[in-house]
């Protein structure tokens, strides 16, 4: 019972952290209709940049989050630039930037550790603030971690909701579903896409920085599978909760992120050795897609 409870609590912590990245994927996938794979690179990039800000420059943990977000925004801008300026396909532009970021994060990690290791523990910082959840030898309790993460998620959610209610936000929403409308208004569709992808990956980078502080270390491989995770969170959240009228899409995505993270953590109870976790992850994602398709067909049949 204690193992199940601890797994649930940790799943909620990770889910709240991943929910911010899922909100970024929501912008790219649901709003811009852009299958962006950059997230697998911008997530660890935000983590290592935030860790460098903490360890090397001794910045305040909250300020380090800003640098993690800015690094993710730069990655998303590169993806948008390749697609818009060089006519690289959506999928390929994300793959190119993601691949380049793998080397960049390795180089930054080598500079951070001085040894070339891909893992950098926050214990390198002696007698300084290690992160939002760890100060010196004191580690915050689960309730404090959840409260801080929930506050961060709500701040991001309300800022996004406010942005999407503005003219710029409405224009961004129109880019994915009606490009001809944007063109008729005399707006630059390419700039809109680059801004949207930059914002999306900025949230992914912010999530990566939060993840590094939550786990009190940076792992260069932490971005592996984040595209699948965030995309599954978006699809699950919108499929399960979009029918509830008073819930906004951002809220649905947050619920989806927490639920999917809980599912992944419960998989560790099934496979404690971790051999089949990726397989279980893939099977779970397929089931979510099948459920999403079935849910859409039911809605169409009821509408008819």
Helices and strands as residue ranges (DSSP letters): H 2-25, I 26-31, H 39-55, H 61-85, H 90-113, E 119-121, G 122-124, E 134-135, E 138-139, H 142-164, H 167-177, H 179-184, H 189-215, E 217-219, H 226-241, H 249-270, H 277-303
